[in-house]
Amino acid sequence: MTDNMALSTTTDPPVRTDSAGIDTEIVVATSALTKRYGERAAVDSVDMTVRRGEIYGFLGPNGAGKTTTLRMILGLIRPTSGSVRVLGRPAGSRESSSSTGALIEGPGFFPYLSGRANLRTLARHRGLSDRCVEEVLDRVGLVDRGDDAYKSYSLGMKQRLGVAAALLGDPDLIVLDEPTNGLDPSSMADMRALIVDLARSGHTVILSSHLLGEVQEICDRVGVIANGRLVRESAVSTLLGDALLKVRGVPQDRVISIASDLAGENGFEIDGDAVLLDLPPERAPDVVRALVAAEVAVSSIGPTERTLEDVFFEMTTTSAPMKGL
Amino acid sequence: MSASTLRSPTSTATDGVGRNTVARSVRAELFRLRAWPAMWATLGTWFLLAAVFGYVFPYISYTTGSAGFSTEGQPAAALLREILPESIPDVLVQGTPLFGGALVLVLGALVAGNGYSWGTWKTVFTHGRLRPTIGALLALALIVAAVVVLTAMLCTIISVTLATIESQPLVWPSATDLLRSAGTAYLVFLMWAAIGFALGTYARSAALSVGLGLVWTLVVENLLRGVGSALPLVQDVTAFLPGTAAGSLVGAVTGAGAGTPGVVDVISGPRAAVTVIVYLVIAVVTTGSLVRRRDVN
């Protein structure tokens, strides 16, 4: 189940089409996308939509079908059934692949070449100039180490070179599978800033990551896949919902009684010694007034938000046994 | 930096299998292959073996009067003639059916197989599969052509040096003989390189494809030819094998029965040439089909 339909009635931009009548605002659209290996469905009827200029977080436990889906988007794997359209063209077509850059399941480079020579090899394959290589090296902070052999790079440097390769040719769509893997905290922050900058300059980014805080911070929308099925696709803000009011006070049973009166029977939940009320932060004075009138000793009250991690665990543990993140 | 500066004027060009796009991939493959130590080690081994078996051993046999496995029974004058410039066409091609073919098969298997082991094909195939594969095959064909030319130059340098040492007149082979020999060597090398590339693509591993290829070229075909001498059915089959075709083609150029390992006279020269070309085409088509149809994992 996805909330595509709900979103499409409220937040979809006007449809823009090119001269061929292709919706230019939809960068990736999959329809009942399925990949089977024997009897096992690695990806099962996935309908996924990525819009132009957004950072789309693609989440799921290990083995959920993320990388298989991404490989089908890149045309590296053929679907068993269903379809993928990238930039309005079939995945893997020369029109779509020439406008796509990717770092998929770790970087793949010639170990005996330097980082710069590796990128120059890729650039030659695509008819790009050496100037493009210098620009992407600069963008990922590898200009000074560009002449070192790739085999001497740290894991983080290899990842950055992989991202540089994805940026070659200034593609419209950039698919990044765990781009911050192996990066130190400073480099991770730089990578997040780079991804945000790419989106601001009109690129569309699909980001697969296990770092949910990172996804929550920079992604506009997310798709969550579990057991091969897309269990949710929505804006991050929609997924997280409104802010809640978190109240601590004794006796807690009176707090719960007040919470039930103000937020309704299904409008609160108990979180340890606190009670979470599904009320907007501006209702805090009403809540405090009611608590004081009921002689509750209030120790704290304030707004709190659910994290993407909370939502992710809710969705993936209810839809499938977790195999780890 | 603005994003637009990253795009070169040519980056939006079509990425199909046109002449220009394939030429880009040939350039890319040559760029990375020329810096690959494994390629130079493989080709260096060929040059070393060609010099040792083509000139060093025959010259030692000539100067010491001892007989090697390929020189037994030959008069001194014949031994001397083998290492003089007039015999360059024979020396150029005589090592190609056995160790020469095996070495370029290894090269082809490494070029294709290591790309899967390192994940580089995955990176390259994101922007199309067939074009870079054709580019790699053509780059391999150019390298093999360069190897034949360099081998001819090596043979020339060594034979002229030996002729000078032995105070022999410089008698050059005819251009026709030299071209026929170089063409034969090129065809044999091309076939084995393409077979190696197909094996590397099939196995998606350098080690497995090199192992399988070497066992076939150095062991299986020789065993089958041995068994074939007793079993006519097996003998008929061996006439269609790539090693037999390569050996027969070289045998047609040098004269079969010269005692050179791998050189045979099982089938005629023209039939051997056709068989070699058929294997070359099969290897290339198989590679293309595998690359197009299989998932890239």
Interface residues (C-beta under 8 A of the other chain):
Chain A: R71 L74 G75 L76 I77 R78 R94 S97 S98 T100 G101 A102 I104 E105 G106 P107 G108 F109 F110 P111 Y112 L113 A117 N118 R120 T121 L122 A123 R124 H125 R126 G127 L128 S129 R131 C132 E135 V136 D138 R139 A165 L167 L168 G169 D170 L198 S201 G202 H203
Chain B: M1 S2 A3 S4 T5 L6 R7 S8 T10 S11 T12 A13 T14 D15 G16 N20 T21 R24 S25 R27 A28 F31 R32 A35 W36 P37 A38 W118 G119 T120 W121 K122 T123 V124 F125 T126 H127 G128 R131 P132 G135 D295 V296 N297
